[in-house]
Amino acid sequence: DMNEHVSRLEPYRWKAFQCLILKGENAGGPNDINDARKLQVSKGQFDAFIDSHSGQSMLIPEPNTVMQNSYLMLDEELRFLDCSENGKVPSQSILKVGVEQALSQAGFDDLMFHKRGGIYAWTRERSISN
């Protein structure tokens, strides 16, 4: 239960991400960079965590179904990474084919991006509390 700690911190936004396992990245395979399987929780466990913190108005839950295809990631070669098949499949580089063509290979879910509040006003008035 993180309610007391989060309340004391008074964040403007608090995003809670479910651990997403991706082949070739964190699935514990021989060629994976990391093994995050011990951090994986079920949908029910994630939902229970969110429910127990539902009094936090700034909480923004992002389960795997929301997160997986609603972010755009670029690798060091400026290729979009398509995570739609539970891995990271690179597109062609935007330097070679342009953004539009590379983006069409990204598996990006524009509707989910908007649904999760991907367009966000990054400015706000600050309040100081004791």
TIVO-874360 format. One record per atom (N, C-alpha, C): x, y, z. Coordinates in steps of 0.1 Angstrom, whole numbers, plus 5000, padded with zeros to 4 digits. Atoms other than C-alpha are relative to their C-alpha. Layout:
<marmis>
<c1 = X, c2 = Y, c3 = Z>
...
</marmis>
This chain:
<marmis>
<c1 = 5008, c2 = 4988, c3 = 5000>
<c1 = 5000, c2 = 5000, c3 = 5000>
<c1 = 5009, c2 = 5012, c3 = 5000>
<c1 = 4992, c2 = 4988, c3 = 5001>
<c1 = 5016, c2 = 5032, c3 = 4988>
<c1 = 4993, c2 = 5013, c3 = 5002>
<c1 = 5008, c2 = 4988, c3 = 4999>
<c1 = 4988, c2 = 5056, c3 = 4996>
<c1 = 5006, c2 = 5011, c3 = 5009>
<c1 = 4994, c2 = 4990, c3 = 4990>
<c1 = 5005, c2 = 5073, c3 = 5026>
<c1 = 5012, c2 = 5007, c3 = 4993>
<c1 = 4987, c2 = 4995, c3 = 5006>
<c1 = 5038, c2 = 5078, c3 = 5007>
<c1 = 4996, c2 = 5009, c3 = 4988>
<c1 = 5004, c2 = 4992, c3 = 5012>
<c1 = 5021, c2 = 5091, c3 = 4975>
<c1 = 4993, c2 = 5013, c3 = 5004>
<c1 = 5007, c2 = 4988, c3 = 4995>
<c1 = 4999, c2 = 5115, c3 = 4995>
<c1 = 5010, c2 = 5010, c3 = 5005>
<c1 = 4989, c2 = 4991, c3 = 4995>
<c1 = 5030, c2 = 5129, c3 = 5012>
<c1 = 5008, c2 = 5007, c3 = 4989>
<c1 = 4992, c2 = 4994, c3 = 5011>
<c1 = 5048, c2 = 5134, c3 = 4979>
<c1 = 4992, c2 = 5010, c3 = 4991>
<c1 = 5009, c2 = 4991, c3 = 5007>
<c1 = 5018, c2 = 5151, c3 = 4963>
<c1 = 5004, c2 = 5002, c3 = 4985>
<c1 = 4997, c2 = 4999, c3 = 5015>
<c1 = 5027, c2 = 5143, c3 = 4926>
<c1 = 4989, c2 = 5006, c3 = 4993>
<c1 = 5011, c2 = 4995, c3 = 5009>
<c1 = 5008, c2 = 5160, c3 = 4899>
<c1 = 4994, c2 = 4989, c3 = 4992>
<c1 = 5005, c2 = 5012, c3 = 5007>
<c1 = 5006, c2 = 5127, c3 = 4880>
<c1 = 5008, c2 = 4989, c3 = 5005>
<c1 = 4993, c2 = 5012, c3 = 4996>
<c1 = 5015, c2 = 5092, c3 = 4890>
<c1 = 4995, c2 = 4989, c3 = 4990>
<c1 = 5002, c2 = 5011, c3 = 5010>
<c1 = 5017, c2 = 5066, c3 = 4862>
<c1 = 5004, c2 = 4987, c3 = 5006>
<c1 = 4997, c2 = 5013, c3 = 4995>
<c1 = 5015, c2 = 5030, c3 = 4873>
<c1 = 5000, c2 = 4991, c3 = 4988>
<c1 = 4998, c2 = 5009, c3 = 5011>
<c1 = 5028, c2 = 5006, c3 = 4846>
<c1 = 5000, c2 = 4986, c3 = 5004>
<c1 = 4999, c2 = 5014, c3 = 4998>
<c1 = 5022, c2 = 4969, c3 = 4845>
<c1 = 5013, c2 = 4996, c3 = 4993>
<c1 = 4987, c2 = 5005, c3 = 5006>
<c1 = 5055, c2 = 4951, c3 = 4837>
<c1 = 4997, c2 = 4993, c3 = 4987>
<c1 = 5003, c2 = 5006, c3 = 5013>
<c1 = 5054, c2 = 4943, c3 = 4800>
<c1 = 5013, c2 = 4992, c3 = 4996>
<c1 = 4990, c2 = 5009, c3 = 5003>
<c1 = 5075, c2 = 4913, c3 = 4790>
<c1 = 5001, c2 = 5000, c3 = 4984>
<c1 = 4998, c2 = 5000, c3 = 5014>
<c1 = 5090, c2 = 4916, c3 = 4755>
<c1 = 5012, c2 = 4990, c3 = 4996>
<c1 = 4989, c2 = 5009, c3 = 5005>
<c1 = 5110, c2 = 4888, c3 = 4737>
<c1 = 5011, c2 = 5008, c3 = 4994>
<c1 = 4988, c2 = 4993, c3 = 5005>
<c1 = 5145, c2 = 4899, c3 = 4729>
<c1 = 5004, c2 = 5012, c3 = 5009>
<c1 = 4997, c2 = 4989, c3 = 4991>
<c1 = 5144, c2 = 4925, c3 = 4757>
<c1 = 5001, c2 = 4996, c3 = 5014>
<c1 = 5000, c2 = 5003, c3 = 4986>
<c1 = 5134, c2 = 4913, c3 = 4791>
<c1 = 4993, c2 = 4987, c3 = 5004>
<c1 = 5007, c2 = 5012, c3 = 4998>
<c1 = 5119, c2 = 4879, c3 = 4788>
<c1 = 5008, c2 = 4988, c3 = 5005>
<c1 = 4991, c2 = 5010, c3 = 4994>
<c1 = 5149, c2 = 4860, c3 = 4802>
<c1 = 5005, c2 = 4990, c3 = 4990>
<c1 = 4995, c2 = 5009, c3 = 5010>
<c1 = 5158, c2 = 4843, c3 = 4769>
<c1 = 5015, c2 = 5002, c3 = 4999>
<c1 = 4986, c2 = 4999, c3 = 5001>
<c1 = 5194, c2 = 4837, c3 = 4760>
<c1 = 5006, c2 = 5012, c3 = 4993>
<c1 = 4995, c2 = 4988, c3 = 5007>
<c1 = 5197, c2 = 4868, c3 = 4738>
<c1 = 4993, c2 = 5013, c3 = 5006>
<c1 = 5006, c2 = 4989, c3 = 4994>
<c1 = 5176, c2 = 4890, c3 = 4760>
<c1 = 5009, c2 = 5009, c3 = 5009>
<c1 = 4992, c2 = 4990, c3 = 4993>
<c1 = 5191, c2 = 4921, c3 = 4777>
<c1 = 4998, c2 = 4998, c3 = 5015>
<c1 = 5004, c2 = 5001, c3 = 4986>
<c1 = 5173, c2 = 4915, c3 = 4810>
<c1 = 4990, c2 = 4989, c3 = 5002>
<c1 = 5010, c2 = 5010, c3 = 4997>
<c1 = 5150, c2 = 4891, c3 = 4828>
<c1 = 4990, c2 = 5007, c3 = 5010>
<c1 = 5009, c2 = 4992, c3 = 4991>
<c1 = 5120, c2 = 4910, c3 = 4842>
<c1 = 4988, c2 = 4991, c3 = 5004>
<c1 = 5012, c2 = 5009, c3 = 4997>
<c1 = 5097, c2 = 4879, c3 = 4846>
<c1 = 4997, c2 = 5000, c3 = 5015>
<c1 = 5003, c2 = 5000, c3 = 4986>
<c1 = 5100, c2 = 4881, c3 = 4884>
<c1 = 4992, c2 = 5013, c3 = 5004>
<c1 = 5008, c2 = 4988, c3 = 4997>
<c1 = 5084, c2 = 4916, c3 = 4882>
<c1 = 4986, c2 = 5000, c3 = 4993>
<c1 = 5013, c2 = 5001, c3 = 5007>
<c1 = 5055, c2 = 4904, c3 = 4861>
<c1 = 4989, c2 = 4997, c3 = 5010>
<c1 = 5012, c2 = 5003, c3 = 4993>
<c1 = 5020, c2 = 4905, c3 = 4876>
<c1 = 4989, c2 = 4998, c3 = 4991>
<c1 = 5012, c2 = 5003, c3 = 5008>
<c1 = 4987, c2 = 4892, c3 = 4864>
<c1 = 4991, c2 = 5013, c3 = 4998>
<c1 = 5009, c2 = 4989, c3 = 5001>
<c1 = 4960, c2 = 4915, c3 = 4852>
<c1 = 4992, c2 = 5002, c3 = 5013>
<c1 = 5007, c2 = 4999, c3 = 4987>
<c1 = 4941, c2 = 4907, c3 = 4884>
<c1 = 5008, c2 = 5007, c3 = 5011>
<c1 = 4991, c2 = 4993, c3 = 4990>
<c1 = 4971, c2 = 4917, c3 = 4906>
<c1 = 5001, c2 = 5014, c3 = 4997>
<c1 = 4998, c2 = 4986, c3 = 5003>
<c1 = 4976, c2 = 4949, c3 = 4887>
<c1 = 4987, c2 = 5008, c3 = 5003>
<c1 = 5013, c2 = 4994, c3 = 4997>
<c1 = 4938, c2 = 4957, c3 = 4889>
<c1 = 4998, c2 = 5002, c3 = 5015>
<c1 = 5001, c2 = 4999, c3 = 4985>
<c1 = 4939, c2 = 4950, c3 = 4927>
<c1 = 5009, c2 = 5012, c3 = 5005>
<c1 = 4991, c2 = 4989, c3 = 4996>
<c1 = 4969, c2 = 4974, c3 = 4931>
<c1 = 4993, c2 = 5014, c3 = 4996>
<c1 = 5007, c2 = 4988, c3 = 5004>
<c1 = 4950, c2 = 5001, c3 = 4911>
<c1 = 4988, c2 = 5003, c3 = 5009>
<c1 = 5012, c2 = 4998, c3 = 4992>
<c1 = 4918, c2 = 4996, c3 = 4931>
<c1 = 5004, c2 = 5004, c3 = 5014>
<c1 = 4996, c2 = 4996, c3 = 4987>
<c1 = 4937, c2 = 4999, c3 = 4964>
<c1 = 5006, c2 = 5014, c3 = 5001>
<c1 = 4995, c2 = 4986, c3 = 5001>
<c1 = 4951, c2 = 5033, c3 = 4952>
<c1 = 4990, c2 = 5009, c3 = 4993>
<c1 = 5010, c2 = 4993, c3 = 5008>
<c1 = 4919, c2 = 5045, c3 = 4935>
<c1 = 4997, c2 = 5014, c3 = 5006>
<c1 = 5003, c2 = 4987, c3 = 4994>
<c1 = 4916, c2 = 5074, c3 = 4960>
<c1 = 5011, c2 = 5010, c3 = 4996>
<c1 = 4990, c2 = 4990, c3 = 5005>
<c1 = 4947, c2 = 5090, c3 = 4944>
<c1 = 4996, c2 = 5006, c3 = 4987>
<c1 = 5005, c2 = 4994, c3 = 5012>
<c1 = 4933, c2 = 5114, c3 = 4919>
<c1 = 5010, c2 = 5001, c3 = 4989>
<c1 = 4990, c2 = 4999, c3 = 5010>
<c1 = 4966, c2 = 5117, c3 = 4901>
<c1 = 5004, c2 = 4987, c3 = 4994>
<c1 = 4996, c2 = 5013, c3 = 5004>
<c1 = 4969, c2 = 5080, c3 = 4895>
<c1 = 4995, c2 = 4997, c3 = 4985>
<c1 = 5003, c2 = 5003, c3 = 5014>
<c1 = 4970, c2 = 5070, c3 = 4858>
<c1 = 5005, c2 = 4985, c3 = 4998>
<c1 = 4996, c2 = 5014, c3 = 5002>
<c1 = 4970, c2 = 5032, c3 = 4854>
<c1 = 5002, c2 = 4997, c3 = 4985>
<c1 = 4997, c2 = 5005, c3 = 5014>
<c1 = 4986, c2 = 5017, c3 = 4823>
<c1 = 5003, c2 = 4985, c3 = 5000>
<c1 = 4997, c2 = 5014, c3 = 5002>
<c1 = 4981, c2 = 4980, c3 = 4820>
<c1 = 5006, c2 = 4997, c3 = 4986>
<c1 = 4994, c2 = 5004, c3 = 5013>
<c1 = 4998, c2 = 4961, c3 = 4792>
<c1 = 4991, c2 = 5003, c3 = 4988>
<c1 = 5009, c2 = 4998, c3 = 5011>
<c1 = 4967, c2 = 4963, c3 = 4770>
<c1 = 5000, c2 = 5015, c3 = 4995>
<c1 = 5000, c2 = 4986, c3 = 5003>
<c1 = 4969, c2 = 5001, c3 = 4771>
<c1 = 5014, c2 = 5004, c3 = 4995>
<c1 = 4986, c2 = 4995, c3 = 5002>
<c1 = 5007, c2 = 5006, c3 = 4771>
<c1 = 5007, c2 = 4994, c3 = 4987>
<c1 = 4992, c2 = 5007, c3 = 5009>
<c1 = 5019, c2 = 4980, c3 = 4746>
<c1 = 5002, c2 = 5007, c3 = 4986>
<c1 = 4999, c2 = 4994, c3 = 5013>
<c1 = 5012, c2 = 4998, c3 = 4713>
<c1 = 4997, c2 = 5015, c3 = 4999>
<c1 = 5004, c2 = 4986, c3 = 5000>
<c1 = 5004, c2 = 5033, c3 = 4724>
<c1 = 5012, c2 = 5010, c3 = 5002>
<c1 = 4988, c2 = 4992, c3 = 4999>
<c1 = 5040, c2 = 5045, c3 = 4727>
<c1 = 5009, c2 = 4998, c3 = 4988>
<c1 = 4991, c2 = 5002, c3 = 5011>
<c1 = 5065, c2 = 5052, c3 = 4700>
<c1 = 5014, c2 = 5000, c3 = 5006>
<c1 = 4986, c2 = 5001, c3 = 4996>
<c1 = 5101, c2 = 5041, c3 = 4706>
<c1 = 5009, c2 = 5000, c3 = 4988>
<c1 = 4989, c2 = 5001, c3 = 5010>
<c1 = 5132, c2 = 5047, c3 = 4685>
<c1 = 5012, c2 = 4994, c3 = 5005>
<c1 = 4987, c2 = 5006, c3 = 4996>
<c1 = 5164, c2 = 5027, c3 = 4687>
<c1 = 5011, c2 = 5010, c3 = 4995>
<c1 = 4988, c2 = 4991, c3 = 5003>
<c1 = 5199, c2 = 5041, c3 = 4682>
<c1 = 5002, c2 = 5002, c3 = 4985>
<c1 = 4999, c2 = 4998, c3 = 5015>
<c1 = 5195, c2 = 5037, c3 = 4644>
<c1 = 4988, c2 = 5007, c3 = 4994>
<c1 = 5012, c2 = 4992, c3 = 5003>
<c1 = 5163, c2 = 5058, c3 = 4644>
<c1 = 4990, c2 = 4991, c3 = 4993>
<c1 = 5010, c2 = 5009, c3 = 5005>
<c1 = 5141, c2 = 5028, c3 = 4637>
<c1 = 4989, c2 = 4999, c3 = 5011>
<c1 = 5010, c2 = 5002, c3 = 4991>
<c1 = 5107, c2 = 5026, c3 = 4653>
<c1 = 4999, c2 = 4985, c3 = 5004>
<c1 = 5001, c2 = 5014, c3 = 4995>
<c1 = 5102, c2 = 4995, c3 = 4675>
<c1 = 4986, c2 = 4996, c3 = 5001>
<c1 = 5013, c2 = 5006, c3 = 5000>
<c1 = 5071, c2 = 4975, c3 = 4669>
<c1 = 4999, c2 = 4989, c3 = 5011>
<c1 = 5002, c2 = 5010, c3 = 4989>
<c1 = 5060, c2 = 4957, c3 = 4701>
<c1 = 4987, c2 = 4993, c3 = 4999>
<c1 = 5013, c2 = 5006, c3 = 5001>
<c1 = 5027, c2 = 4945, c3 = 4688>
<c1 = 5000, c2 = 4984, c3 = 5001>
<c1 = 4999, c2 = 5015, c3 = 4999>
<c1 = 5039, c2 = 4908, c3 = 4687>
<c1 = 5008, c2 = 4996, c3 = 5011>
<c1 = 4993, c2 = 5004, c3 = 4987>
<c1 = 5054, c2 = 4908, c3 = 4722>
<c1 = 5015, c2 = 5000, c3 = 4998>
<c1 = 4986, c2 = 4998, c3 = 5002>
<c1 = 5089, c2 = 4917, c3 = 4709>
<c1 = 5003, c2 = 5014, c3 = 4995>
<c1 = 4997, c2 = 4987, c3 = 5005>
<c1 = 5107, c2 = 4947, c3 = 4695>
<c1 = 5006, c2 = 4998, c3 = 4986>
<c1 = 4997, c2 = 5001, c3 = 5014>
<c1 = 5107, c2 = 4945, c3 = 4657>
<c1 = 5003, c2 = 5013, c3 = 4994>
<c1 = 4996, c2 = 4987, c3 = 5005>
<c1 = 5126, c2 = 4974, c3 = 4642>
<c1 = 4994, c2 = 5003, c3 = 4986>
<c1 = 5005, c2 = 4995, c3 = 5014>
<c1 = 5111, c2 = 4994, c3 = 4612>
<c1 = 5013, c2 = 5003, c3 = 4992>
<c1 = 4989, c2 = 4995, c3 = 5007>
<c1 = 5133, c2 = 5007, c3 = 4585>
<c1 = 5004, c2 = 5014, c3 = 5007>
<c1 = 4996, c2 = 4987, c3 = 4994>
<c1 = 5153, c2 = 5038, c3 = 4596>
<c1 = 4993, c2 = 5012, c3 = 4994>
<c1 = 5006, c2 = 4987, c3 = 5005>
<c1 = 5136, c2 = 5072, c3 = 4593>
<c1 = 5010, c2 = 5007, c3 = 4992>
<c1 = 4990, c2 = 4993, c3 = 5009>
<c1 = 5169, c2 = 5084, c3 = 4578>
<c1 = 5000, c2 = 4994, c3 = 4986>
<c1 = 5000, c2 = 5006, c3 = 5013>
<c1 = 5165, c2 = 5060, c3 = 4549>
<c1 = 4986, c2 = 5001, c3 = 4993>
<c1 = 5013, c2 = 5000, c3 = 5006>
<c1 = 5127, c2 = 5059, c3 = 4543>
<c1 = 4991, c2 = 5011, c3 = 5004>
<c1 = 5008, c2 = 4990, c3 = 4995>
<c1 = 5114, c2 = 5089, c3 = 4561>
<c1 = 4990, c2 = 4996, c3 = 5011>
<c1 = 5008, c2 = 5003, c3 = 4988>
<c1 = 5091, c2 = 5092, c3 = 4592>
<c1 = 4987, c2 = 4993, c3 = 4996>
<c1 = 5013, c2 = 5006, c3 = 5004>
<c1 = 5058, c2 = 5084, c3 = 4574>
<c1 = 5001, c2 = 4985, c3 = 4997>
<c1 = 4998, c2 = 5014, c3 = 5003>
<c1 = 5070, c2 = 5051, c3 = 4560>
<c1 = 5004, c2 = 4991, c3 = 5012>
<c1 = 4995, c2 = 5007, c3 = 4988>
<c1 = 5089, c2 = 5040, c3 = 4591>
<c1 = 4989, c2 = 4999, c3 = 5010>
<c1 = 5011, c2 = 5001, c3 = 4990>
<c1 = 5059, c2 = 5049, c3 = 4613>
<c1 = 4989, c2 = 4990, c3 = 4996>
<c1 = 5010, c2 = 5010, c3 = 5005>
<c1 = 5036, c2 = 5027, c3 = 4591>
<c1 = 5005, c2 = 4986, c3 = 5004>
<c1 = 4994, c2 = 5013, c3 = 4996>
<c1 = 5059, c2 = 4998, c3 = 4603>
<c1 = 5001, c2 = 4998, c3 = 5015>
<c1 = 4998, c2 = 4999, c3 = 4985>
<c1 = 5057, c2 = 5007, c3 = 4640>
<c1 = 4990, c2 = 4992, c3 = 5008>
<c1 = 5011, c2 = 5006, c3 = 4992>
<c1 = 5025, c2 = 4989, c3 = 4651>
<c1 = 4994, c2 = 5009, c3 = 5009>
<c1 = 5005, c2 = 4990, c3 = 4991>
<c1 = 5014, c2 = 5021, c3 = 4667>
<c1 = 4985, c2 = 5001, c3 = 4999>
<c1 = 5015, c2 = 4999, c3 = 4998>
<c1 = 4978, c2 = 5023, c3 = 4680>
<c1 = 4997, c2 = 5014, c3 = 5004>
<c1 = 5003, c2 = 4986, c3 = 4998>
<c1 = 4968, c2 = 5059, c3 = 4675>
<c1 = 4988, c2 = 5002, c3 = 5009>
<c1 = 5012, c2 = 4999, c3 = 4991>
<c1 = 4934, c2 = 5054, c3 = 4691>
<c1 = 5003, c2 = 4997, c3 = 5014>
<c1 = 4996, c2 = 5002, c3 = 4986>
<c1 = 4949, c2 = 5039, c3 = 4722>
<c1 = 5008, c2 = 5011, c3 = 5006>
<c1 = 4992, c2 = 4989, c3 = 4996>
<c1 = 4974, c2 = 5067, c3 = 4724>
<c1 = 4991, c2 = 5011, c3 = 5005>
<c1 = 5010, c2 = 4989, c3 = 4996>
<c1 = 4945, c2 = 5092, c3 = 4725>
<c1 = 4992, c2 = 4996, c3 = 5012>
<c1 = 5008, c2 = 5005, c3 = 4989>
<c1 = 4925, c2 = 5070, c3 = 4749>
<c1 = 5007, c2 = 5001, c3 = 5013>
<c1 = 4992, c2 = 5000, c3 = 4988>
<c1 = 4953, c2 = 5068, c3 = 4774>
<c1 = 5004, c2 = 5014, c3 = 5004>
<c1 = 4996, c2 = 4986, c3 = 4997>
<c1 = 4957, c2 = 5106, c3 = 4773>
<c1 = 5014, c2 = 5004, c3 = 4996>
<c1 = 4987, c2 = 4997, c3 = 5005>
<c1 = 4988, c2 = 5107, c3 = 4752>
<c1 = 5003, c2 = 5014, c3 = 4997>
<c1 = 4999, c2 = 4986, c3 = 5002>
<c1 = 4982, c2 = 5143, c3 = 4743>
<c1 = 4998, c2 = 5007, c3 = 5014>
<c1 = 5000, c2 = 4996, c3 = 4986>
<c1 = 4991, c2 = 5160, c3 = 4776>
<c1 = 5005, c2 = 5015, c3 = 5000>
<c1 = 4995, c2 = 4986, c3 = 4998>
<c1 = 4994, c2 = 5197, c3 = 4786>
<c1 = 5011, c2 = 4999, c3 = 5011>
<c1 = 4988, c2 = 5001, c3 = 4992>
<c1 = 5029, c2 = 5198, c3 = 4801>
<c1 = 5002, c2 = 5012, c3 = 5010>
<c1 = 4998, c2 = 4989, c3 = 4991>
<c1 = 5025, c2 = 5231, c3 = 4819>
<c1 = 4988, c2 = 5000, c3 = 5010>
<c1 = 5011, c2 = 4999, c3 = 4990>
<c1 = 5006, c2 = 5237, c3 = 4851>
<c1 = 5005, c2 = 5010, c3 = 5010>
<c1 = 4997, c2 = 4991, c3 = 4989>
<c1 = 5004, c2 = 5261, c3 = 4880>
<c1 = 5005, c2 = 4992, c3 = 5011>
<c1 = 4994, c2 = 5007, c3 = 4989>
<c1 = 5026, c2 = 5251, c3 = 4909>
<c1 = 4994, c2 = 5005, c3 = 5013>
<c1 = 5005, c2 = 4996, c3 = 4987>
<c1 = 5012, c2 = 5251, c3 = 4944>
<c1 = 5010, c2 = 4994, c3 = 5010>
<c1 = 4991, c2 = 5004, c3 = 4989>
<c1 = 5034, c2 = 5249, c3 = 4975>
<c1 = 4992, c2 = 4997, c3 = 5012>
<c1 = 5007, c2 = 5003, c3 = 4987>
<c1 = 5020, c2 = 5231, c3 = 5005>
<c1 = 5010, c2 = 4996, c3 = 5011>
<c1 = 4991, c2 = 5003, c3 = 4989>
<c1 = 5035, c2 = 5225, c3 = 5039>
<c1 = 5001, c2 = 4986, c3 = 5003>
</marmis>
